[in-house]
Amino acid sequence: MHKRYIIFCDESDDKGRFYSNFYGGILIEASKQEAIEAELQACKDALNIFHGEMKWERITGPYAEKYIQFVNVIFDIVERGDMKIRIMFTQNRNLPVLEDYQIGRDYFMLYYQFIKHAFGLQHAVPEGGTAAAAVLLDDVPHNAQKFHDFKMYLSSLSTFPKWTRAGFSISYDDIADVNSKNHNILQALDVVLGGMQSRLNEKHTKPQPPAKRRGKRTKAKAAVYAAIKDRVWQIYPRFNVGVSTATLEGLHMRFEHPYRHWLFVPSNAQVDPSRTKKAMTLIKGGAKKK
């Protein structure tokens, strides 16, 4: 038996106040793509958003309730197992030590790590069979040559020993740059990923300088994030959004879990104590660095 998957990918906030390099992915079985897209579109149609694009940055006060309803449909699909969501990010206190060849390539290198590890794809193969995935990235901000190099690099994961032994692969031709306007699944990812990066960098929880009070749009985003959090907590009670999801039952849960976070820490990272949330809050409040 051969199984095909699609992984929709997006990224956000490469330089946040406390956390950076947010990468998100939704994995589905390819055979379910049309039905899932139609279900999300039916929700948008019911909300009178027939051709518009659902995006975190477009949330306003009058549309907050519409986004909350969209979030609930997203997590209905997640909870029944038809979509798996993964969110990866880095913490600013962990400074990577880059080699010369790595400078300027962090966008694709982080995507490579995300696809390689976040979904536990070696566990996605049916017993006695094989599996493959297409990878669809939203609006790749690089030239054709860099994207070609990335596709070569990412498709080389098919020779990754764990994948080879399991029978999992990604081919060069199955990696593509797409537009989220044409994919409701990517819009669903944008809303969830946007909510998480906003929460971790305190964009909607506190007034944004120079404002001294939260504005209507900020409050609307807070309400939508609360809906996201509530649905995540239904899956994992008291889920801590700023750490990696545990795999107490074994590494196969990287694939089995419907929703996961991954705080990515480079293997050679150096910790900068002055960039922790506590230290930066003290500095902002007027405390002197020791």
QUIFEN-V867471 format. One record per pair of residues at least 12 apart in sequence whose ideal C-beta (glycine too) atoms are under 10 Angstrom apart, sorted by the first residue. I is the first residue (numbers start at 1). J is the second residue. Records with the same first field share a line. If there is no record, write none. Layout:
I->J + J
This chain:
1->125 + 126 + 127 + 128 + 129 + 130 + 131
2->125 + 126 + 129 + 130 + 131 + 132 + 167
3->29 + 30 + 31 + 124 + 125 + 126 + 129 + 130 + 131 + 132 + 133 + 167 + 168
4->29 + 30 + 31 + 33 + 130 + 131 + 132 + 133 + 134 + 174
5->27 + 28 + 29 + 30 + 31 + 32 + 33 + 84 + 119 + 121 + 124 + 131 + 132 + 133 + 134 + 135 + 168 + 170
6->26 + 27 + 28 + 29 + 30 + 31 + 32 + 33 + 36 + 133 + 134 + 135 + 136 + 174 + 183 + 185
7->25 + 26 + 27 + 28 + 84 + 86 + 114 + 115 + 118 + 119 + 121 + 133 + 134 + 135 + 136 + 137 + 170 + 174 + 175
8->24 + 25 + 26 + 27 + 28 + 33 + 83 + 85 + 134 + 135 + 136 + 137 + 138 + 178 + 180 + 183 + 184 + 185 + 186 + 187 + 188 + 189 + 190
9->23 + 24 + 25 + 26 + 27 + 86 + 111 + 114 + 115 + 118 + 135 + 136 + 137 + 138 + 140 + 175 + 178 + 186 + 189 + 193
10->22 + 23 + 24 + 25 + 26 + 136 + 137 + 138 + 139 + 180 + 186 + 187 + 188 + 189 + 190 + 192 + 193 + 194
11->23 + 24 + 25 + 88 + 89 + 107 + 110 + 111 + 114 + 137 + 138 + 139 + 140 + 141 + 193 + 197
12->24 + 56 + 57 + 87 + 89 + 138 + 189 + 190 + 193 + 194 + 196 + 197 + 198
13->89 + 193 + 194 + 196 + 197 + 198 + 200 + 201 + 203
14->90 + 106 + 107 + 110 + 197
15->92 + 201
16->89 + 90 + 91 + 92 + 197 + 198 + 200 + 201 + 202 + 203
17->92 + 200 + 201 + 202 + 203 + 275 + 277 + 280 + 284
18->89 + 91 + 92 + 93 + 200 + 201 + 202 + 242 + 275 + 276 + 277 + 280 + 281
19->89 + 90 + 91 + 92 + 93 + 196 + 197 + 199 + 200 + 201 + 202 + 241 + 242 + 263 + 277
20->89 + 90 + 91 + 92 + 94 + 106 + 110 + 197 + 200 + 201
21->88 + 89 + 90 + 91 + 92 + 96 + 106 + 107 + 110 + 114 + 197 + 264
22->87 + 88 + 89 + 90 + 110 + 193 + 194 + 196 + 197 + 198 + 200 + 201
23->86 + 87 + 88 + 89 + 90 + 107 + 110 + 111 + 113 + 114 + 115 + 118 + 193 + 262 + 264
24->85 + 86 + 87 + 88 + 89 + 114 + 118 + 138 + 186 + 188 + 189 + 190 + 192 + 193 + 194 + 196 + 197
25->84 + 85 + 86 + 87 + 88 + 111 + 114 + 115 + 118 + 119 + 135 + 136 + 137 + 189 + 193 + 260
26->74 + 77 + 78 + 83 + 84 + 85 + 86 + 119 + 136 + 183 + 185 + 186 + 188 + 189 + 192 + 193
27->83 + 84 + 85 + 86 + 118 + 119 + 121 + 124 + 133 + 255
28->77 + 82 + 83 + 84 + 133 + 185
29->81 + 82 + 83 + 84 + 124 + 131
30->132 + 133 + 134
32->77 + 82 + 83
33->134 + 183 + 185
35->77 + 82
36->74 + 77 + 82 + 83 + 184 + 185 + 188
37->182 + 183 + 184 + 185 + 188
38->184
39->73 + 74 + 76 + 77 + 82 + 184
40->54 + 70 + 73 + 74 + 77 + 83 + 183 + 184 + 185 + 187 + 188
41->184 + 187
42->73 + 184
43->66 + 69 + 70 + 71 + 72 + 73 + 74 + 76 + 184 + 188
44->66 + 69 + 70 + 73 + 184 + 187
46->66 + 69 + 70 + 73
47->63 + 65 + 66 + 67 + 69 + 70 + 73
48->66
49->63 + 66 + 67 + 70 + 187
51->181
52->66 + 181 + 187
53->179 + 180 + 181 + 182 + 183 + 184 + 186 + 187 + 190
54->66 + 67 + 70 + 71 + 74 + 180 + 184 + 186 + 187 + 188 + 190 + 191
55->67 + 180 + 181 + 186 + 187 + 190 + 191 + 194
56->187 + 189 + 190 + 191 + 192 + 193 + 194 + 195 + 196 + 197 + 198 + 203 + 204 + 221 + 224 + 225
57->190 + 191 + 194 + 198 + 217 + 221
58->190 + 191 + 194 + 217
59->191 + 194 + 195 + 198 + 204 + 217 + 218 + 220 + 221 + 222 + 223 + 224 + 225
60->216 + 217 + 220 + 221
61->215 + 216 + 217 + 218 + 219 + 220 + 221 + 223
62->216 + 220
63->217 + 220 + 224
64->216 + 217 + 219 + 220 + 221 + 222 + 223 + 224 + 227
65->220 + 223 + 224 + 227
66->224
67->191 + 195 + 220 + 221 + 223 + 224 + 225 + 227 + 228
68->220 + 223 + 224 + 225 + 226 + 227 + 228 + 230 + 231
69->227
70->184 + 187 + 188 + 191 + 224 + 227
71->188 + 191 + 192 + 195 + 224 + 225 + 226 + 227 + 228 + 229 + 230 + 231
72->227 + 228 + 230 + 231
73->184 + 188
74->184 + 185 + 187 + 188 + 189 + 191 + 192 + 227 + 228 + 231
75->188 + 192 + 227 + 228 + 230 + 231 + 232 + 234 + 235 + 258 + 259
76->231
77->185 + 188 + 258
78->188 + 192 + 231 + 232 + 235 + 258 + 259
79->231 + 234 + 235 + 258 + 259
80->258
81->256 + 258
82->258
83->185 + 188 + 189 + 258 + 259
84->118 + 119 + 120 + 124 + 254 + 255 + 256 + 257 + 258 + 259 + 260
85->188 + 189 + 192 + 193 + 196 + 232 + 235 + 257 + 258 + 259 + 260 + 261
86->114 + 115 + 117 + 118 + 119 + 120 + 189 + 193 + 245 + 254 + 257 + 259 + 260 + 261 + 262
87->114 + 118 + 189 + 192 + 193 + 195 + 196 + 197 + 200 + 241 + 245 + 259 + 260 + 261 + 262 + 263
88->110 + 111 + 113 + 114 + 115 + 117 + 118 + 193 + 244 + 260 + 261 + 262 + 263 + 264
89->110 + 193 + 196 + 197 + 200 + 201 + 241 + 242 + 261 + 262 + 263 + 264
90->106 + 110 + 262 + 263 + 264 + 265 + 266 + 269
91->200 + 242 + 243 + 263 + 264 + 265 + 269 + 271 + 275 + 276 + 277
92->201 + 272 + 274 + 275 + 276 + 277 + 280
93->265 + 269 + 270 + 271 + 272 + 273 + 274 + 275 + 276 + 277 + 278 + 279 + 280
94->263 + 264 + 265 + 266 + 269 + 270 + 271 + 272 + 275
95->266 + 268 + 269 + 270 + 271 + 272 + 275
96->109 + 264 + 265 + 266 + 267 + 268 + 269 + 270
97->266 + 267 + 268 + 269 + 270
98->266 + 268
99->268
104->142 + 146
105->142 + 146 + 149 + 150 + 153
107->140 + 141 + 142 + 146 + 150
108->137 + 140 + 142 + 146 + 147 + 149 + 150 + 151 + 153 + 154
109->150 + 153 + 266
110->264 + 266
111->135 + 137 + 140 + 150 + 153 + 154
112->150 + 153 + 154 + 156 + 157
113->262 + 264 + 266
114->262 + 264
115->133 + 135 + 137 + 154 + 157 + 170 + 175
116->154 + 157 + 160 + 162 + 163 + 170
117->162 + 251 + 254 + 262 + 264
118->254 + 255 + 260 + 261 + 262 + 264
119->133 + 254 + 255 + 257 + 260 + 262
120->162 + 247 + 250 + 251 + 252 + 253 + 254 + 255 + 256 + 257 + 260
121->133 + 157 + 160 + 162 + 163 + 166 + 168 + 169 + 170 + 254 + 255
122->160 + 161 + 162 + 163 + 164 + 165 + 166 + 167 + 168 + 251 + 252 + 254 + 255
123->162 + 166 + 168 + 250 + 251 + 252 + 253 + 254 + 255 + 256
124->163 + 166 + 167 + 168 + 252 + 254 + 255 + 256
125->163 + 165 + 166 + 167 + 168 + 169 + 255
126->167
128->167
129->167
130->166 + 167 + 168 + 169
131->163 + 166 + 167 + 168 + 169
132->158 + 167 + 168 + 169 + 170 + 171 + 174
133->168 + 169 + 170 + 171 + 174 + 175
134->170 + 171 + 173 + 174 + 175 + 176
135->151 + 154 + 155 + 157 + 170 + 171 + 174 + 175 + 176
136->174 + 175 + 176 + 177 + 178 + 179 + 180 + 183 + 185 + 186
137->150 + 151 + 154 + 175 + 176 + 177 + 178 + 186
138->177 + 178 + 179 + 180 + 181 + 183 + 186 + 187 + 189 + 190
139->177 + 178 + 179 + 180 + 181 + 186
140->175 + 176 + 177 + 178
141->177
142->177
144->177
147->175 + 176 + 177
148->172 + 175
150->175
151->170 + 171 + 172 + 173 + 174 + 175 + 176 + 177
152->172 + 175
153->172 + 175
154->170 + 171 + 172 + 174 + 175
155->169 + 170 + 171 + 172 + 173 + 174 + 175
156->170 + 172
157->169 + 170
158->170 + 171 + 172
162->251
191->224 + 225 + 227 + 228
192->224 + 225 + 228 + 231 + 232 + 259
194->221 + 224 + 225 + 228
195->221 + 222 + 224 + 225 + 226 + 227 + 228 + 229 + 232 + 241
196->225 + 228 + 229 + 232 + 241 + 242 + 261
198->218 + 221 + 222 + 224 + 225 + 228
199->221 + 222 + 225 + 226 + 228 + 229 + 241 + 242
200->241 + 242 + 261 + 263 + 277
201->277
202->277 + 281
203->218 + 221 + 222 + 225
204->217 + 218 + 219 + 220 + 221 + 222 + 223 + 224 + 225 + 226
205->218 + 221 + 222 + 225
206->218
209->284
225->241
228->241
229->241
231->259
232->258 + 259 + 261
235->257 + 258 + 259 + 260
236->257 + 258 + 259 + 260 + 261
239->259 + 261
240->261 + 263
241->261 + 263
242->261 + 263 + 277
243->261 + 262 + 263
244->260 + 261 + 262 + 263 + 264 + 265
245->257 + 259 + 260 + 261 + 262 + 263
246->260
247->260
273->289 + 290
274->289 + 290
